[in-house]
Amino acid sequence: MSVATIRTPAEFESRLQSYLFERSEEGRAVRVGEKEVSEQAAIVARYADLFSRAQLDGLREAEERADGDERERLYRLRKTCEAGLVTAELAERDDALENAILRARVSFRGEELPLRTAQARLAVLEAYGDREELGDLYATASAEFNDERLELLRVSHELEGELSGEPDAVRRNEQEKGISLAELEQALASASDAATEAWRRMRTRWFERLLGPERDEVPNSSHVAYMRRLSPLDWIYTRERGVEVCVASLRALGFDLANDQNIRLDLDDRPQKSPRACVIASDPPQVVHLITRAQGGLHDYQAFLHEAGHALHYAGCDPSLPYTFRRLSRDHALTEIYSYICEAISREPAWHAEHFGLADAEAAENAEATTFLEALLYRRYTAKLRFELEFWSRFDADGGTADGYEERLTAATGIRYRSDAYLADMDAGFYSADYLRAWIRAAQLRSHLVEEIGDDWWRRPETGERLRALFAEGTRPTSEEIAARLGFDPLDTRPLLAELTQH
């Protein structure tokens, strides 16, 4: 009988770095359409010696003996070991599901479209009815994988409960994030309610402007990507100028993204490339991928700026930090602050005037459209968090149903969401809560920058200097620690409410 290797924390961290690099690069290749077959299971098999119950116990014992930053580092390594054990158990089934989705096709107007291509096409179809038709085809095809998605969720949930010692998914994630999800949801819902009147005014105006008079009273979610592009205004926000404008916007803050050797841009368009922009930090700060799939429209610019915030954060971390504090975090709420503050540049009226030659009135109107889109997403994610809390609270009793998904998201946004999309829409680890914490924190940070630097914070090198200092800390701080530094309570939504209502 073989005896499992138990590494010291330093040895575990070193081999973990190689493992996560290989997995990140494999995931990147599939996501950007360079590969059409995922082989994550083979990587997991090569590192089978890295994750074991004995190794988990060894890390836990070391953690219990430590304190301060070292205890936090060991906690994150232990949680990563737990996640590695889950991944090892599910890798083959994960690959099977990913590859089945990559093989799937829908027939639309004489074309056989991969699901990712169909999803991307929804953003650029001009005719309302065409988007309805393709959206229905895409959603129906995606929902065919729900049984596999649900089974993976079930097995993952059971394993995470066993390994962590906390079988309740909500409490388990609260412990990992160090927050109360219930208190967060209550603060978010209150802000959403307070912004409802302003939201309804913007919704009426911009549904009419973006979807036209032929729209349904409650349009379905097939039209969201089209609206996020501000498609009727795509002659202003052209695909060709996206990179140029965004790089110039970041240069004004002192960031030379185009010549940053740590950041690798993938801007190509491929049939199997996911339409969702992302950053993959394979080995920060040296290897950070910024990935977008431009289609024209304002969303290209917002997505690029958003992901640039992530990329600059990871590529700007102090290389002398332990690997854990360059790559691992308790959750994603910290790095999302930096993505949101960079994306917030696109909500400044003067940015629209400066880069697109718009008169002040038109620039203000288009900036209002970005506030509308921000409010739409905020309300959607607030409703999504409420649904996910309910989903996991009853999961052990009902096995995971869609109850409340369509109703909550539709009521919050005025857009109809199909109930069978609930699993494709569910990110692991209550990522919705991380986005929402970052929404609060980025608004607090913007308020602080306006007070300290001025209304033109978004084009001042002083802003870049402050951000660069935050980036250097890597993943070590929590989102809540950043709030305290800015002088805010973590759940103070007043700056966010002011942004959503333009007050």
C-alpha positions as a printed NumPy array, in Angstrom:
array([[  0.   ,   0.   ,   0.   ],
       [  1.463,   3.368,  -0.995],
       [  1.763,   6.101,   1.591],
       [  0.56 ,   9.562,   0.585],
       [  3.265,  12.206,   0.435],
       [  2.735,  14.915,   3.014],
       [  4.534,  18.094,   1.983],
       [  5.492,  20.989,   4.17 ],
       [  3.388,  24.113,   3.504],
       [  6.286,  25.613,   1.5  ],
       [  6.624,  22.455,  -0.621],
       [  2.872,  22.271,  -1.137],
       [  2.733,  25.935,  -2.183],
       [  5.557,  25.459,  -4.694],
       [  3.999,  22.444,  -6.404],
       [  0.571,  24.072,  -6.241],
       [  1.961,  26.961,  -8.287],
       [  2.865,  24.563, -11.122],
       [ -0.494,  22.804, -10.912],
       [ -2.533,  25.989, -11.055],
       [ -0.429,  27.337, -13.911],
       [ -1.103,  24.259, -16.034],
       [ -4.815,  24.268, -15.23 ],
       [ -5.112,  27.989, -15.954],
       [ -3.353,  27.675, -19.291],
       [ -5.542,  24.719, -20.275],
       [ -8.677,  26.602, -19.273],
       [ -7.484,  29.635, -21.229],
       [ -6.875,  27.611, -24.399],
       [-10.398,  26.162, -24.298],
       [-12.047,  29.45 , -23.366],
       [-10.437,  31.405, -26.196],
       [-11.199,  28.726, -28.794],
       [ -7.645,  27.526, -29.413],
       [ -8.747,  24.049, -28.317],
       [-12.095,  22.343, -28.749],
       [-11.458,  19.599, -26.211],
       [-10.813,  20.221, -22.516],
       [ -8.156,  18.022, -20.927],
       [ -8.261,  19.238, -17.351],
       [ -8.68 ,  15.684, -16.075],
       [ -5.264,  14.729, -17.456],
       [ -3.626,  17.615, -15.581],
       [ -5.411,  16.683, -12.365],
       [ -4.185,  13.102, -12.789],
       [ -0.572,  14.263, -13.188],
       [ -0.798,  16.074,  -9.868],
       [ -2.704,  13.347,  -8.039],
       [ -0.022,  13.294,  -5.338],
       [ -0.645,  16.963,  -4.464],
       [ -4.056,  16.53 ,  -2.878],
       [ -4.861,  13.988,  -0.19 ],
       [ -6.714,  13.795,   3.115],
       [ -3.365,  13.424,   4.854],
       [ -2.033,  16.566,   3.174],
       [ -5.175,  18.439,   4.192],
       [ -4.696,  17.346,   7.794],
       [ -1.057,  18.432,   7.685],
       [ -1.969,  21.905,   6.449],
       [ -4.704,  22.206,   9.062],
       [ -2.272,  21.305,  11.854],
       [  0.26 ,  23.864,  10.605],
       [ -2.462,  26.49 ,  10.408],
       [ -3.535,  25.869,  13.994],
       [  0.035,  26.474,  15.197],
       [  0.471,  29.733,  13.267],
       [ -0.812,  33.262,  13.737],
       [ -1.03 ,  36.566,  11.843],
       [ -0.298,  36.596,   8.117],
       [  1.194,  33.109,   8.275],
       [ -2.043,  31.698,   9.65 ],
       [ -3.97 ,  33.424,   6.871],
       [ -1.57 ,  32.056,   4.25 ],
       [ -1.973,  28.53 ,   5.611],
       [ -5.747,  28.919,   5.759],
       [ -5.801,  29.739,   2.049],
       [ -3.529,  26.817,   1.234],
       [ -5.776,  24.506,   3.239],
       [ -8.9  ,  25.721,   1.447],
       [ -7.118,  25.28 ,  -1.887],
       [ -6.247,  21.727,  -0.892],
       [ -9.911,  21.109,  -0.107],
       [-10.871,  22.497,  -3.519],
       [ -8.204,  20.321,  -5.143],
       [ -9.688,  17.2  ,  -3.609],
       [-13.107,  18.175,  -4.981],
       [-11.616,  18.916,  -8.396],
       [ -9.848,  15.56 ,  -8.492],
       [-13.133,  13.798,  -7.791],
       [-15.035,  15.717, -10.465],
       [-12.418,  16.431, -13.154],
       [-13.529,  13.783, -15.63 ],
       [-17.197,  14.721, -15.297],
       [-16.335,  18.417, -15.583],
       [-14.417,  17.731, -18.789],
       [-17.266,  15.624, -20.137],
       [-19.77 ,  18.435, -19.559],
       [-17.467,  21.128, -20.968],
       [-16.75 ,  19.075, -24.068],
       [-20.423,  18.249, -24.61 ],
       [-21.254,  21.967, -24.483],
       [-18.433,  22.702, -26.931],
       [-19.829,  20.078, -29.34 ],
       [-23.405,  21.322, -29.129],
       [-24.85 ,  23.235, -32.075],
       [-28.06 ,  25.122, -32.838],
       [-29.521,  25.574, -36.317],
       [-30.339,  29.176, -37.143],
       [-31.153,  30.546, -40.587],
       [-29.271,  27.792, -42.376],
       [-26.213,  27.891, -40.088],
       [-25.004,  25.391, -37.52 ],
       [-23.753,  27.552, -34.666],
       [-21.696,  26.439, -31.639],
       [-23.415,  27.549, -28.451],
       [-20.789,  30.187, -27.727],
       [-21.143,  31.606, -31.222],
       [-24.922,  31.693, -30.819],
       [-24.526,  33.471, -27.49 ],
       [-22.19 ,  36.028, -29.06 ],
       [-24.504,  36.513, -32.055],
       [-27.33 ,  37.665, -29.771],
       [-25.42 ,  40.863, -29.077],
       [-25.318,  41.937, -32.724],
       [-28.599,  40.784, -34.284],
       [-30.513,  43.907, -35.272],
       [-34.036,  42.493, -35.562],
       [-35.988,  42.031, -32.331],
       [-37.653,  38.857, -33.616],
       [-34.342,  37.344, -34.701],
       [-32.953,  37.78 , -31.19 ],
       [-36.09 ,  36.173, -29.751],
       [-35.721,  33.179, -32.065],
       [-32.001,  32.614, -31.563],
       [-32.248,  33.309, -27.844],
       [-34.886,  30.627, -27.46 ],
       [-32.785,  28.133, -29.441],
       [-29.701,  28.895, -27.368],
       [-31.498,  28.739, -24.011],
       [-33.238,  25.466, -24.887],
       [-29.975,  23.851, -26.017],
       [-28.138,  25.066, -22.908],
       [-30.871,  23.761, -20.596],
       [-30.406,  20.265, -22.006],
       [-27.266,  20.032, -19.858],
       [-29.073,  20.854, -16.606],
       [-29.131,  17.29 , -15.302],
       [-25.339,  17.098, -15.576],
       [-24.917,  20.553, -14.039],
       [-27.133,  19.679, -11.099],
       [-25.389,  16.378, -10.439],
       [-22.004,  18.124, -10.41 ],
       [-23.376,  20.701,  -7.975],
       [-24.71 ,  17.965,  -5.703],
       [-21.491,  15.971,  -5.569],
       [-19.381,  19.101,  -5.138],
       [-21.609,  20.343,  -2.312],
       [-21.397,  17.033,  -0.455],
       [-17.627,  16.831,  -0.792],
       [-17.086,  20.44 ,   0.265],
       [-19.276,  19.853,   3.305],
       [-17.39 ,  16.723,   4.295],
       [-13.903,  18.207,   3.81 ],
       [-14.609,  21.531,   5.499],
       [-16.664,  20.109,   8.344],
       [-19.511,  22.529,   7.532],
       [-22.336,  20.826,   5.613],
       [-24.45 ,  23.977,   5.221],
       [-23.483,  25.753,   1.984],
       [-24.495,  29.215,   3.177],
       [-22.611,  28.995,   6.473],
       [-19.621,  27.438,   4.712],
       [-19.337,  30.343,   2.292],
       [-19.894,  32.879,   5.06 ],
       [-16.945,  31.398,   6.938],
       [-14.738,  31.551,   3.851],
       [-15.689,  35.145,   3.008],
       [-15.713,  36.289,   6.621],
       [-19.097,  38.014,   6.244],
       [-22.805,  37.487,   6.822],
       [-24.47 ,  36.826,   3.477],
       [-27.873,  37.552,   5.   ],
       [-26.788,  41.   ,   6.236],
       [-25.186,  41.736,   2.873],
       [-28.342,  40.744,   1.004],
       [-30.5  ,  42.92 ,   3.264],
       [-28.296,  45.984,   2.687],
       [-28.289,  45.379,  -1.061],
       [-32.037,  44.874,  -1.234],
       [-32.625,  48.107,   0.697],
       [-30.446,  50.019,  -1.76 ],
       [-32.222,  48.38 ,  -4.688],
       [-35.617,  49.357,  -3.248],
       [-34.463,  52.936,  -2.643],
       [-33.346,  53.216,  -6.27 ],
       [-36.522,  51.715,  -7.758],
       [-38.188,  54.977,  -8.775],
       [-35.079,  56.238, -10.582],
       [-34.618,  52.793, -12.126],
       [-38.146,  52.728, -13.549],
       [-37.647,  56.121, -15.192],
       [-34.397,  55.005, -16.797],
       [-35.863,  51.651, -17.792],
       [-38.8  ,  53.232, -19.626],
       [-36.518,  55.637, -21.451],
       [-33.821,  53.181, -22.453],
       [-36.015,  50.173, -23.264],
       [-37.75 ,  52.429, -25.775],
       [-34.472,  53.797, -27.096],
       [-32.656,  50.466, -27.364],
       [-35.407,  47.947, -28.149],
       [-37.899,  50.104, -30.017],
       [-41.693,  50.242, -30.001],
       [-42.101,  46.63 , -31.164],
       [-40.693,  45.282, -27.894],
       [-42.778,  43.219, -25.52 ],
       [-43.88 ,  44.909, -22.319],
       [-41.536,  42.518, -20.519],
       [-38.795,  41.6  , -23.01 ],
       [-36.904,  38.4  , -22.446],
       [-33.24 ,  38.067, -21.553],
       [-32.25 ,  37.352, -25.164],
       [-32.018,  41.126, -25.603],
       [-29.704,  41.944, -22.697],
       [-26.437,  41.557, -24.603],
       [-27.826,  43.741, -27.396],
       [-28.782,  46.429, -24.898],
       [-25.424,  46.253, -23.131],
       [-23.728,  47.108, -26.421],
       [-25.943,  50.214, -26.717],
       [-26.372,  48.757, -30.178],
       [-28.261,  51.724, -31.737],
       [-25.212,  53.82 , -30.821],
       [-22.579,  51.385, -32.118],
       [-21.635,  53.852, -34.85 ],
       [-20.153,  55.964, -32.054],
       [-18.581,  53.157, -30.033],
       [-17.028,  51.256, -32.911],
       [-15.267,  47.953, -32.652],
       [-12.164,  49.36 , -34.343],
       [-11.485,  52.053, -31.732],
       [-12.096,  50.002, -28.609],
       [ -8.538,  49.047, -27.739],
       [ -7.153,  52.451, -28.726],
       [ -9.576,  54.388, -26.523],
       [ -9.266,  52.067, -23.528],
       [ -5.468,  52.007, -23.642],
       [ -5.46 ,  55.814, -23.843],
       [ -7.881,  56.034, -20.913],
       [ -5.624,  53.881, -18.762],
       [ -2.528,  55.746, -19.919],
       [ -4.03 ,  58.916, -18.462],
       [ -3.861,  57.168, -15.069],
       [ -0.242,  56.213, -15.659],
       [ -0.741,  52.61 , -16.811],
       [  0.954,  51.619, -20.087],
       [ -1.101,  48.503, -20.738],
       [  0.099,  48.003, -24.323],
       [  3.722,  47.697, -23.179],
       [  3.195,  45.845, -19.922],
       [  5.199,  42.66 , -20.399],
       [  3.246,  40.861, -17.686],
       [ -0.119,  41.28 , -19.436],
       [ -0.855,  39.18 , -22.519],
       [ -3.721,  40.471, -24.636],
       [ -5.967,  38.085, -26.568],
       [ -8.324,  40.217, -28.657],
       [ -8.894,  37.783, -31.56 ],
       [-12.327,  36.557, -32.654],
       [-12.705,  32.764, -32.879],
       [-15.884,  30.672, -33.309],
       [-15.473,  28.804, -30.011],
       [-14.173,  31.773, -28.043],
       [-16.387,  32.683, -25.114],
       [-18.093,  36.053, -25.626],
       [-17.578,  36.819, -21.949],
       [-14.384,  38.825, -21.403],
       [-12.115,  37.645, -18.612],
       [ -8.672,  37.7  , -17.045],
       [ -6.794,  34.505, -16.32 ],
       [ -3.947,  35.109, -13.894],
       [ -1.914,  31.993, -14.609],
       [  1.116,  33.08 , -12.591],
       [  0.922,  36.646, -11.287],
       [  2.57 ,  38.999, -11.729],
       [  4.488,  37.508, -14.684],
       [  1.736,  35.728, -16.668],
       [ -1.651,  37.458, -16.766],
       [ -4.002,  37.015, -19.73 ],
       [ -6.584,  39.668, -20.647],
       [ -9.168,  38.149, -22.991],
       [-11.968,  39.908, -24.858],
       [-14.139,  39.164, -27.894],
       [-15.026,  42.531, -29.382],
       [-18.285,  42.906, -31.279],
       [-18.679,  46.659, -31.457],
       [-20.697,  48.862, -29.15 ],
       [-20.018,  50.404, -25.778],
       [-19.874,  47.051, -24.01 ],
       [-16.547,  46.347, -25.733],
       [-15.073,  49.384, -24.02 ],
       [-16.623,  48.616, -20.65 ],
       [-15.553,  44.962, -20.778],
       [-12.002,  45.914, -21.725],
       [-11.729,  48.479, -18.912],
       [-13.29 ,  46.041, -16.429],
       [-10.866,  43.25 , -17.267],
       [ -7.963,  45.7  , -17.406],
       [ -8.655,  46.428, -13.733],
       [ -8.182,  42.736, -12.946],
       [ -5.113,  42.464, -15.158],
       [ -3.414,  45.53 , -13.68 ],
       [ -4.126,  44.238, -10.18 ],
       [ -2.57 ,  40.818, -10.74 ],
       [  0.269,  42.097, -12.932],
       [  0.979,  44.878, -10.436],
       [  1.314,  42.763,  -7.32 ],
       [  4.659,  42.754,  -5.541],
       [  6.626,  39.766,  -6.935],
       [  8.3  ,  39.287,  -3.552],
       [  4.991,  38.344,  -1.941],
       [  4.449,  34.665,  -1.157],
       [  2.716,  32.912,  -4.054],
       [ -0.417,  32.556,  -1.936],
       [ -0.798,  36.335,  -1.622],
       [ -0.172,  36.816,  -5.338],
       [ -2.654,  34.207,  -6.58 ],
       [ -5.004,  32.885,  -3.896],
       [ -7.791,  34.776,  -2.16 ],
       [-10.685,  33.962,   0.116],
       [-13.034,  35.156,  -2.629],
       [-13.134,  37.498,  -5.63 ],
       [-14.515,  40.611,  -3.957],
       [-11.132,  42.345,  -3.704],
       [-10.049,  42.127,  -7.335],
       [-13.554,  43.021,  -8.512],
       [-13.164,  46.416,  -6.787],
       [-10.382,  47.265,  -9.201],
       [-12.273,  46.035, -12.241],
       [-15.315,  48.121, -11.318],
       [-13.332,  51.293, -10.632],
       [-11.669,  51.05 , -14.054],
       [-15.   ,  50.31 , -15.744],
       [-16.491,  53.344, -13.947],
       [-14.424,  55.552, -16.251],
       [-16.99 ,  54.792, -18.966],
       [-19.764,  56.318, -16.84 ],
       [-18.129,  59.759, -16.779],
       [-19.833,  62.162, -19.244],
       [-16.537,  63.923, -19.927],
       [-14.987,  60.616, -21.026],
       [-17.63 ,  60.298, -23.738],
       [-17.003,  63.888, -24.805],
       [-13.218,  63.581, -24.784],
       [-12.845,  60.343, -26.71 ],
       [-15.833,  60.45 , -29.053],
       [-16.193,  64.144, -29.797],
       [-19.71 ,  64.367, -28.379],
       [-21.375,  67.604, -27.314],
       [-21.933,  67.897, -23.564],
       [-25.655,  67.094, -23.768],
       [-25.122,  63.964, -25.874],
       [-22.208,  62.851, -23.709],
       [-24.38 ,  63.211, -20.597],
       [-27.189,  61.251, -22.237],
       [-24.902,  58.387, -23.223],
       [-23.361,  58.372, -19.769],
       [-26.878,  58.033, -18.369],
       [-27.243,  54.927, -20.527],
       [-24.251,  53.398, -18.765],
       [-25.906,  54.145, -15.41 ],
       [-29.046,  52.415, -16.671],
       [-27.001,  49.354, -17.603],
       [-25.192,  49.404, -14.261],
       [-28.496,  49.612, -12.407],
       [-29.878,  46.754, -14.508],
       [-26.969,  44.5  , -13.632],
       [-26.969,  45.528,  -9.977],
       [-30.661,  44.72 ,  -9.625],
       [-30.215,  41.451, -11.458],
       [-27.348,  40.366,  -9.196],
       [-29.15 ,  41.425,  -6.035],
       [-32.101,  39.244,  -7.05 ],
       [-29.708,  36.47 ,  -8.061],
       [-28.064,  36.495,  -4.632],
       [-31.467,  36.248,  -2.955],
       [-32.358,  33.29 ,  -5.18 ],
       [-29.044,  31.55 ,  -4.5  ],
       [-29.433,  31.949,  -0.754],
       [-32.886,  30.36 ,  -1.019],
       [-31.612,  27.663,  -3.402],
       [-28.85 ,  26.529,  -1.057],
       [-30.948,  26.903,   2.088],
       [-33.398,  24.318,   0.768],
       [-30.956,  22.255,  -1.314],
       [-30.662,  19.347,   1.101],
       [-34.448,  19.105,   1.222],
       [-35.397,  19.477,  -2.453],
       [-32.196,  18.669,  -4.347],
       [-31.923,  22.053,  -6.047],
       [-34.914,  23.542,  -7.873],
       [-35.478,  26.667,  -9.949],
       [-38.18 ,  27.949,  -7.589],
       [-38.006,  31.728,  -7.449],
       [-35.329,  32.255, -10.115],
       [-37.552,  33.527, -12.912],
       [-39.858,  35.407, -10.551],
       [-37.156,  37.249,  -8.603],
       [-34.992,  38.267, -11.556],
       [-37.947,  39.286, -13.692],
       [-39.5  ,  41.415, -10.931],
       [-36.172,  43.128, -10.216],
       [-35.272,  43.971, -13.812],
       [-38.44 ,  44.062, -15.907],
       [-36.777,  41.457, -18.14 ],
       [-38.052,  37.883, -18.275],
       [-35.527,  35.229, -17.327],
       [-36.273,  31.601, -18.16 ],
       [-36.474,  29.375, -15.113],
       [-34.43 ,  26.635, -16.811],
       [-31.44 ,  29.003, -17.045],
       [-30.912,  28.929, -13.29 ],
       [-28.027,  26.446, -13.314],
       [-26.098,  27.941, -16.235],
       [-26.406,  31.271, -14.383],
       [-24.985,  29.975, -11.109],
       [-21.307,  30.648, -10.449],
       [-19.497,  28.72 ,  -7.736],
       [-18.943,  30.025,  -4.233],
       [-21.6  ,  32.746,  -4.222],
       [-19.631,  34.79 ,  -6.75 ],
       [-22.732,  36.989,  -7.002],
       [-21.997,  38.184,  -3.455],
       [-18.424,  39.04 ,  -4.453],
       [-19.625,  41.126,  -7.387],
       [-22.087,  42.94 ,  -5.159],
       [-19.56 ,  43.643,  -2.406],
       [-17.296,  45.064,  -5.103],
       [-20.138,  47.26 ,  -6.395],
       [-20.445,  48.764,  -2.918],
       [-16.696,  49.105,  -2.478],
       [-15.953,  50.591,  -5.899],
       [-18.587,  53.279,  -5.293],
       [-16.951,  54.006,  -1.942],
       [-13.553,  54.188,  -3.625],
       [-14.834,  56.497,  -6.364],
       [-16.408,  58.772,  -3.722],
       [-13.06 ,  58.849,  -1.915],
       [-11.154,  59.646,  -5.129],
       [-13.55 ,  62.46 ,  -6.025],
       [-13.089,  63.955,  -2.568],
       [ -9.304,  63.532,  -2.519],
       [ -8.398,  64.151,  -6.178],
       [-11.387,  65.765,  -7.865],
       [-14.209,  65.111, -10.31 ],
       [-11.666,  64.278, -12.992],
       [-10.168,  61.452, -10.91 ],
       [-10.565,  59.194, -13.945],
       [ -7.838,  60.939, -15.929],
       [ -5.392,  61.92 , -13.197],
       [ -2.034,  60.191, -12.592],
       [ -2.643,  60.592,  -8.842],
       [ -5.454,  58.034,  -9.144],
       [ -3.096,  55.602, -10.819],
       [ -0.551,  56.056,  -8.042],
       [ -3.119,  55.178,  -5.388],
       [ -4.35 ,  52.178,  -7.337],
       [ -0.814,  50.983,  -7.963],
       [ -0.177,  50.953,  -4.209],
       [ -3.282,  48.818,  -3.702],
       [ -2.341,  46.451,  -6.525],
       [  1.073,  45.852,  -4.965],
       [ -0.607,  44.175,  -1.973],
       [ -1.792,  41.363,  -4.2  ],
       [ -4.661,  39.299,  -2.848],
       [ -3.773,  39.724,   0.829],
       [ -6.367,  42.335,   1.962],
       [-10.081,  41.662,   2.152],
       [-12.704,  43.886,   0.568],
       [-13.857,  44.858,   4.041],
       [-10.358,  45.971,   5.012],
       [-10.337,  48.31 ,   2.009],
       [-13.635,  49.802,   3.202],
       [-12.116,  50.582,   6.597],
       [ -9.132,  52.306,   4.979],
       [-11.497,  54.476,   2.968],
       [-13.427,  55.403,   6.095],
       [-16.601,  53.479,   5.28 ],
       [-18.622,  50.761,   6.94 ],
       [-18.507,  47.687,   4.641],
       [-22.295,  47.787,   4.153],
       [-22.564,  51.556,   3.575],
       [-24.418,  51.694,   0.258],
       [-24.891,  55.48 ,   0.156],
       [-22.188,  56.1  ,  -2.479],
       [-23.596,  53.275,  -4.614],
       [-27.143,  54.56 ,  -4.262],
       [-25.976,  58.028,  -5.318],
       [-24.422,  56.539,  -8.461],
       [-27.467,  54.436,  -9.355],
       [-29.822,  57.381,  -8.964],
       [-27.368,  59.983, -10.354],
       [-27.623,  62.138,  -7.225]])
